[in-house]
């Protein structure tokens, strides 16, 4: 069992979606329901950029700037600290918001939603190409969460939290096919995930206060214990990509732990990979 160190104060109400990119200076994540992007600076301070009512995720663009998940769609910014320009909304239902996302090796963005009341089947996973084409990948999702790809791009891992498991897809001609269970727990809520350079899958478990590392063949290799219940997502970063950063939340907690909403970090043996960028 690995133990994480606390990096920041409890700066977020609902911290999510950490992402490491040199283009914006290192580690960035979202305070989702505040609509803010948070950036960790070298001196340990945290900058905050307000982008809308919701900031669901953030990923760098291959041409510079970033793509951000807004309440009912995405926005594009041309510089690392510029405000985004919203694109046309993907849906009109005000009871549904954007949630987590990730990119594939070819610059395609996979962005998923969830209903504010988390009603079963109320969410969708979208595929957004660099030229702006949008299509539905999954239309019977409850809480669309982490998605990432194997180092060779042949499989993708995905969490619909309400299923209690992580699923795996084959990737054929840039499309997700043959969905099947990859790792299943007991009464667990898998949230964000990231794949390291060896193909191991690190999954954050919301409500369980831990992150688990699972090998490509489904074996548990390591677990990270945190002093908060609502562990939301993780990524690998740092100069050598061996810092596992973990975001946390205090959303709807009557008795949040003092560190709920803080950012945590733990050193791991296997490095991550450079972040996959959005080609749009």
N, C-alpha and C positions, 0 to 999 in steps of 0.2 A: 504494500500500500504506500503510495507516494503522497506527500503532503504539500499543498501549494502555499506559497507566501502571498500575502496581501500586498498589492502594488499601489492601489489608490484608496482614498476614503470611499464611503458609500455614495458615489457621485451620480448614480443612475437610479431612477425608480424601476425601470424595466430594461436593464442592460441586455444587449443581444448582438449577434452578428459580428464578432471580432474578425478583423482582416488585416494582415500585415502587407504593406506595400511601401517600398522606398519612395514612390512617387508622392506620397503625402507625409513622409517623414517617419514611417514605422507603423505603429499599431493604431488602428481606428476601429471604433465600434459605434453602436447606436444606443441612445436612450429613447426607445421606440415610441412610447406614448407621449413623450414630451416633444417629439419631432426634431430631435437634435442629433447631430453627428459629434462624437467625442474623439479627440485625438490626443494620444499620450506623447508628451514632449520629452526631450532628453533629460531635462531637470526634474522629471516626475510630475510636472504640472499637467493639467488636462484642459485643452481648449474645447469650446462648445460652439457649434454652428447650427443655428435653427434653420430647417429646410421646409417645414410644413407641419400639419397637424400630426402626422405620423412619419417616422423615419424607420422603415422596416429592415433595410439592409443597405450595405454600401459595398461596391466593388470598383476597382480601377478600370478605366477604359484604355484600350491599347493605344489610342491616339492621344491620350492625356486626359486629365480630369477624372470624373467618376460617374457611375450610374447609381441612383439611390431609389429604394422602394418608397413611394409615397402612399397615401391612404388607399387610393384605388387605381394605382398605376405606377409608372416610373418617371424619373426625371433625369436629365443629363446635364452635367456641368463640364465646362471646358478647362477648368483649372482646379487644382487640388483643394483650394479654399474658396472657390467661387460658388455662388448660389446656383441651384439647378433650374433648368427650364423644364416645366412639366410637359410630358407628352399627353396625347388624348387618353382619357380614362379607359381602362379595360373593362369596367363594368359600372353599373349605375346604382346597385343596391348599397344603400348607406349602412346596412347592417353587416357588411363584409369589408375587411381591410386586408391590405398586403401583409405578408409575414416574411418568411425567410427565402433565400435565393442562393444560387451558385452558378458558375459558368463552366462550360465544357471546354475541351482543348482547342476547339475551332472557333471560339469567341461567341458562342450562343449562350444566352442567359436563360436559366430556368428559374422562374419566380412563382411562388405559391402564396395562396391567401388563407384566411380563416374567417369565420363569422365571429363577431364580437361576443356572442353568447356560446361560441364553440359548438353550435348545433351539428349533429352528425351529417356528413355529406354536403355541408354548406360551403365547401372550399374547392379550389381548382388549382392545378399546376399548369402554368403556361410556359411555352417555348417561344422566346423572342430572339429573332435572328439579327445579325449586325445591320441588315438593311431595313429593319423595323417590321418584318412580317411576324404576326402573332398567331399561334395556334394552341389549342387545348391539348395537353398531354394526358392529364387525368382530370375527370370531372366529378368524382365522387370521393373527395378528400374531406377530412374534418379539420386537422391542424397541419398544414403543409410546413414542414420544417427542413432540417439540414439536407443538403444534396451536394455530393462531390464525386469525383471520378478517380479511377485507379491510375497509377502512373503511366501505364501504356494506353489508357483511354478505351479499354475494351469493356469495362464494366462501370456502373454507376451505383452509388449507395444513396438511400433516401429514407427519411423518416416522416411518416404521417403519425404524429404522436399518439393519437387515439388508438392506433392498432396495437401499441405496446411492443413494437418490434422495429428493427431496421430491415429494410428490403434491399434487394440487389437486382439490377437490370443488366442484361447484355446490351452493349452499344454496337449497333450494326448500321453502317452507312450514316453515322451521326444521329441515329434514332434510338430511343430507349425501347427495348423489347424484352419479353420473357421475364416479367416481374415475378419474384419469388422471395420468400423469407430468407434473410441472411442470419440475423441474430435475434433471438427472442428471449425476453426475461420474464419475471413474474411480478405483476403489478408495478411495472416500471413505465416511465414516460420519457422515451428517447426524444431529444430536442435537436440542437445543432450538432453537426459532425464535421470532421475533417479527415482526409486521408494523407498519411505520411509518405515518405519517399520509398519505403519498403512495401507499400500497399496496405499497411495496417490502418484500421478505422478507429478513430477516437470519437466517442459518442458522449455527449453531456446528458445527464439524466435529471430532468426537472422534478423537484420534489424529493429527490433521493440524496442530494448533496454529494454527487460524485461524477467523475468522468471515467469511462472504461475504454481500454485499448483492446481491440479484437483483431486477430490475424485474419488474412484473407480466407483461411480455411475454418474460421469460426471459433478459434481458441482465445480465451481471455488471457492476455499477456501482462496487463498491469491495470491498476485502478488508482485514481487520484481522489483523495478525500478532501472535502472543503467544509468550512465551519458554517455554511449556510445551506438551506434546503433547496432554494430555487436556483439551480445551476442551469444556465440557458444554452450556452454555446461555447465552442472552443476553436482555436486556430493555432498553427505553428508559425513562429516568427523569431525575431532577433537576428543579429548579424550572421549567425550560423544556422538559423531556422530550427534551433533546438529548444526554444522557449515555448512551452505550451501555455497560451493565454486563455483564461476562462472568464466569461462574463456571468453575472448573477443578477438577481431581481428581488424586489420586495413587493411586487404587484399583489394587491389584495390581501396582504398579510396583516392581521391584527396585532401580531407580536413578532415583528421582524427581528432577526438577529442583528447585532450592531454592524456587522460587515455586509449585510444584504444590500446588493447594489454596487458593491466594490468589484474591481478587476483583480484577478489573481494570476499567478504565474508559477510554473514548475519546470525545472530542467529535465529533459528526457534524452534518451540515448540515440534514438533514430531521428534525423532531421526531417523537416517538412519539405515542401517544394515551393518554388516561386508561385505566387497566386495566379490563378487562371483569370484572364481579363476579358471584359466585354468588348467585342469588336465594333460595336455601334458608336 
